[in-house]
Structures are given as structure tokens and as C-alpha cells.
Amino acid sequence: MKKINTRTARFGRKAAVVAGSYLCLASTAFAASEGGTGGMSPLMMLFLAFVGVFVLMQLIPAFVIFGSLVSAVFKRSKKTAEAHSAK
């Protein structure tokens, strides 16, 4: 791979190194500051409530389909039972 040695490329490499260094230092600082707070923020509670509503909304059609499946199985077994008893 050919190394580009223009003024812009050199600045970009320096900026990437500086930004990476700051990100490494910042992540350590953020990890240390969250040590003893505990609990959940209101935003986290809102997100969990949203996920809960989403899961419940997916369960409604699942129960309807499961109920129709169970009723279809019992109807079929009832018809076959009547057919076998008629013979």
C-alpha cells in the first residue's frame, strides 16, 4: 500500500492519533466515575418500558395464532374420532 505524504494526510494521521489517545483516556475516566452510583436512570427505565410494550404487542398475535392452532388440532381429532366411531 502506497503511503500518501501530503500535508492533509499527515494532519489526518496526527488527528487520528490524538483522537484515539483522548478516547482511550476518556473511556477510563468514564469507567471510573460510574463506580458507586448504581440504580437506573429515567432514560433507561423508559427504554425498558418501551421494550416491554414491544414484547407484549408481539405476544398478542402469538397467542391468537397458538389458540387457533390448538383449536384446529382438536377439531380435526374430533372429526377423525367421529369418522372412526361411525365405521
N, CA and C of each residue as an Amber inpcrd file, in Angstrom:
protein
   261
   0.8430000  -1.1660000   0.0000000   0.0000000   0.0000000   0.0000000
   0.8930000   1.2350000   0.0000000   0.5940000   2.1280000  -0.8830000
   1.4180000   3.3160000  -1.0410000   1.0590000   4.3460000   0.0270000
   2.0620000   4.8690000   0.6990000   1.8470000   5.8460000   1.7540000
   1.7370000   7.2440000   1.1300000   0.6510000   7.9160000   1.4230000
   0.4340000   9.2610000   0.8990000   1.0670000  10.2470000   1.8790000
   1.9100000  11.1330000   1.3660000   2.6520000  12.0280000   2.2330000
   2.3360000  13.4910000   1.9040000   1.0690000  13.8180000   1.8810000
   0.6870000  15.2090000   1.6690000   0.4350000  15.8680000   3.0080000
   0.2920000  17.1510000   2.9810000   0.0660000  17.9000000   4.2200000
  -1.2460000  17.4690000   4.8810000  -2.2800000  17.2810000   4.0910000
  -3.5820000  16.8710000   4.6210000  -3.5130000  15.4640000   5.2160000
  -2.8160000  14.5710000   4.5470000  -2.7040000  13.2040000   5.0480000
  -1.9410000  13.1690000   6.3660000  -0.8610000  13.9490000   6.4710000
  -0.1070000  13.9920000   7.7320000  -0.9750000  14.5400000   8.8560000
  -1.7470000  15.5770000   8.5590000  -2.6430000  16.1470000   9.5710000
  -3.6950000  15.1200000   9.9860000  -4.2180000  14.3800000   9.0170000
  -5.2280000  13.3610000   9.3230000  -4.6840000  12.2670000  10.2110000
  -3.4370000  11.8340000   9.9510000  -2.8340000  10.8020000  10.7940000
  -2.6060000  11.3170000  12.2050000  -2.1350000  12.5610000  12.3260000
  -1.9240000  13.1430000  13.6580000  -3.2530000  13.2830000  14.3940000
  -4.2760000  13.7290000  13.6840000  -5.5910000  13.8930000  14.3110000
  -6.1350000  12.5470000  14.7820000  -5.9050000  11.5120000  14.0040000
  -6.3800000  10.1800000  14.3920000  -5.6580000   9.6860000  15.6340000
  -4.3710000   9.9210000  15.7150000  -3.6080000   9.5010000  16.8880000
  -4.0630000  10.2650000  18.1220000  -4.2440000  11.5800000  17.9870000
  -4.6790000  12.3940000  19.1280000  -6.0880000  11.9930000  19.5590000
  -6.9940000  11.8160000  18.5930000  -8.3720000  11.4350000  18.9340000
  -8.4010000  10.0610000  19.5900000  -7.6010000   9.1320000  19.0960000
  -7.5530000   7.8100000  19.7060000  -7.0280000   7.8590000  21.1270000
  -6.0230000   8.7060000  21.3540000  -5.4850000   8.8450000  22.7110000
  -6.5280000   9.4200000  23.6550000  -7.2340000  10.4450000  23.1950000
  -8.2780000  11.0370000  24.0350000  -9.3950000  10.0410000  24.3170000
  -9.7690000   9.2430000  23.3350000 -10.8190000   8.2500000  23.5530000
 -10.3860000   7.1980000  24.5640000  -9.1440000   6.7910000  24.5010000
  -8.6530000   5.8080000  25.4830000  -8.6730000   6.3890000  26.8890000
  -8.2380000   7.6190000  27.0290000  -8.2330000   8.2520000  28.3470000
  -9.6490000   8.5210000  28.8420000 -10.5240000   8.9440000  27.9400000
 -11.8980000   9.2500000  28.3390000 -12.6400000   7.9920000  28.7570000
 -12.4220000   6.8870000  28.0630000 -13.1290000   5.6640000  28.4370000
 -12.7090000   5.1950000  29.8250000 -11.4590000   5.3720000  30.1810000
 -11.0030000   5.0220000  31.5240000 -11.6480000   5.9330000  32.5590000
 -11.7530000   7.1970000  32.2390000 -12.3610000   8.1430000  33.1710000
 -13.8480000   7.8590000  33.3490000 -14.5460000   7.5410000  32.2800000
 -15.9690000   7.2350000  32.3920000 -16.1940000   5.9510000  33.1700000
 -15.3420000   4.9790000  32.9850000 -15.4800000   3.7310000  33.7160000
 -15.2450000   3.9470000  35.2070000 -14.3200000   4.8290000  35.5660000
 -14.0290000   5.0820000  36.9680000 -15.1220000   5.9130000  37.6270000
 -15.7750000   6.7860000  36.8890000 -16.7660000   7.6640000  37.5050000
 -18.0770000   6.9510000  37.7980000 -18.3390000   5.8160000  37.1640000
 -19.5960000   5.1020000  37.3640000 -19.5060000   4.0480000  38.4560000
 -18.4650000   4.0690000  39.2430000 -18.2210000   3.0070000  40.2010000
 -19.3070000   2.7920000  41.2220000 -19.7240000   3.7960000  41.9610000
 -20.6290000   3.5630000  43.0710000 -22.0090000   4.1440000  42.9140000
 -22.3970000   4.5750000  41.7430000 -23.7000000   5.2310000  41.6060000
 -24.8320000   4.2320000  41.6840000 -24.7870000   3.1660000  40.8930000
 -25.8400000   2.1640000  40.9150000 -27.1660000   2.7420000  40.4650000
 -28.1960000   1.9410000  40.4690000 -29.5170000   2.3930000  40.0740000
 -29.6360000   2.5850000  38.5750000 -30.8540000   2.8930000  38.1490000
 -31.0960000   3.1070000  36.7230000 -31.6010000   4.5210000  36.5060000
 -31.1840000   5.0960000  35.4200000 -31.6190000   6.4450000  35.0810000
 -33.0450000   6.3930000  34.5320000 -33.7320000   7.5210000  34.5440000
 -35.0900000   7.5510000  33.9740000 -35.1070000   7.1830000  32.4940000
 -34.0420000   7.5330000  31.7750000 -33.9800000   7.1820000  30.3650000
 -33.8860000   5.6750000  30.1830000 -33.1450000   5.0100000  31.0560000
 -33.0490000   3.5560000  30.9910000 -34.3940000   2.9160000  31.3240000
 -35.0870000   3.4520000  32.2780000 -36.4150000   2.9360000  32.6240000
 -37.3810000   3.1090000  31.4500000 -37.3090000   4.2520000  30.7810000
 -38.1600000   4.4990000  29.6230000 -37.8510000   3.5080000  28.5080000
 -36.5700000   3.2480000  28.2800000 -36.1780000   2.2820000  27.2530000
 -36.6900000   0.8920000  27.5960000 -36.5470000   0.4680000  28.8430000
 -37.0280000  -0.8590000  29.2410000 -38.5420000  -0.9580000  29.1310000
 -39.2500000   0.1310000  29.4540000 -40.6990000   0.1350000  29.2970000
 -41.0770000   0.0020000  27.8210000 -40.3540000   0.6970000  26.9490000
 -40.6120000   0.5950000  25.5170000 -40.3930000  -0.8230000  25.0230000
 -39.3130000  -1.4490000  25.4570000 -39.0380000  -2.8260000  25.0500000
 -40.1240000  -3.7590000  25.5850000 -40.5780000  -3.5260000  26.8160000
 -41.6430000  -4.3460000  27.3860000 -42.9390000  -4.2310000  26.6130000
 -43.2900000  -3.0130000  26.2170000 -44.5030000  -2.8080000  25.4170000
 -44.3560000  -3.4950000  24.0640000 -43.1910000  -3.3920000  23.4910000
 -42.9430000  -4.0380000  22.1990000 -43.0940000  -5.5480000  22.3060000
 -42.5620000  -6.1360000  23.3580000 -42.6800000  -7.5850000  23.5470000
 -44.1350000  -7.9810000  23.7710000 -44.8600000  -7.2140000  24.5680000
 -46.2730000  -7.5330000  24.7990000 -47.0900000  -7.4250000  23.5190000
 -46.7930000  -6.4390000  22.6980000 -47.5180000  -6.2970000  21.4370000
 -47.2160000  -7.4650000  20.4880000 -46.0660000  -8.0770000  20.6130000
 -45.7450000  -9.2480000  19.8010000 -46.3890000 -10.5110000  20.3660000
 -46.6680000 -10.5210000  21.6650000 -47.2730000 -11.7040000  22.2720000
 -48.7480000 -11.8500000  21.9230000 -49.4500000 -10.7520000  21.6910000
 -50.8840000 -10.8150000  21.3860000 -51.1410000 -11.6510000  20.1260000
 -50.5110000 -11.3440000  18.9840000 -50.7430000 -12.1970000  17.8180000
 -50.2240000 -13.6290000  18.0140000 -49.1890000 -13.7890000  18.8080000
 -48.6720000 -15.1310000  19.0550000 -49.7110000 -15.9800000  19.7820000
 -50.3680000 -15.4060000  20.7720000 -51.4000000 -16.1540000  21.4920000
 -52.5970000 -16.4470000  20.6000000 -52.9630000 -15.5130000  19.7380000
 -54.0820000 -15.7460000  18.8190000 -53.7550000 -16.8970000  17.8670000
 -52.5670000 -16.8850000  17.3100000 -52.1780000 -17.9540000  16.3840000
 -52.0800000 -19.2890000  17.1160000 -51.5320000 -19.2840000  18.3290000
 -51.4300000 -20.5200000  19.0960000 -52.8190000 -21.0640000  19.4370000
 -53.7380000 -20.1630000  19.7910000 -55.1050000 -20.5970000  20.0900000
 -55.7930000 -21.1960000  18.8800000 -55.6030000 -20.5990000  17.7190000
 -56.2180000 -21.1550000  16.5140000 -55.5760000 -22.4910000  16.1410000
 -54.2960000 -22.6420000  16.3960000 -53.6160000 -23.9100000  16.1390000
 -54.1770000 -25.0040000  17.0350000 -54.3170000 -24.7040000  18.3170000
 -54.8390000 -25.7020000  19.2590000 -56.2770000 -26.0670000  18.9100000
 -57.0950000 -25.0590000  18.5680000 -58.4850000 -25.3620000  18.2110000
 -58.5620000 -26.1720000  16.9310000 -57.6930000 -25.9040000  15.9620000
 -57.6920000 -26.6890000  14.7250000 -57.2760000 -28.1270000  14.9860000
 -56.3440000 -28.3400000  15.8760000 -55.9070000 -29.7060000  16.2010000
 -57.0410000 -30.4710000  16.8660000 -57.7520000 -29.8440000  17.7990000
 -58.8290000 -30.5450000  18.4750000 -60.0410000 -30.7430000  17.5820000
 -60.3000000 -29.8310000  16.6700000 -61.4010000 -30.0360000  15.7260000
 -61.0950000 -31.2120000  14.8130000 -59.8860000 -31.2940000  14.3330000
 -59.5050000 -32.3860000  13.4440000 -59.5840000 -33.7190000  14.1790000
 -59.1050000 -33.7570000  15.4110000 -59.1440000 -35.0130000  16.1510000
 -60.5900000 -35.3910000  16.4730000 -61.4620000 -34.4160000  16.6550000
 -62.8680000 -34.7040000  16.9090000 -63.5160000 -35.2780000  15.6450000
 -63.1820000 -34.7140000  14.4680000 -63.7390000 -35.2370000  13.2260000
 -63.2530000 -36.6520000  12.9420000 -61.9800000 -36.8940000  13.1880000
 -61.4630000 -38.2560000  12.9380000 -62.0310000 -39.2400000  13.9460000
 -62.2890000 -38.7970000  15.1520000 -62.8910000 -39.6860000  16.1460000
 -64.3070000 -40.0430000  15.7370000 -65.0700000 -39.0820000  15.2260000
 -66.4260000 -39.3570000  14.7660000 -66.4200000 -40.2920000  13.5400000
 -65.4410000 -40.0820000  12.6600000 -65.3480000 -40.9350000  11.4710000
 -65.0070000 -42.3730000  11.8510000 -64.1360000 -42.5670000  12.8210000
 -63.7620000 -43.9050000  13.2410000 -64.8920000 -44.5880000  14.0170000
 -65.6570000 -43.8050000  14.7830000 -66.7400000 -44.4130000  15.5510000
 -67.9280000 -44.7580000  14.6650000 -68.0800000 -44.0790000  13.5140000
 -69.1860000 -44.3480000  12.6010000 -68.9520000 -45.6470000  11.8430000
 -67.7310000 -46.0810000  11.6820000 -67.4300000 -47.3110000  10.9270000
 -67.8170000 -48.4700000  11.7360000
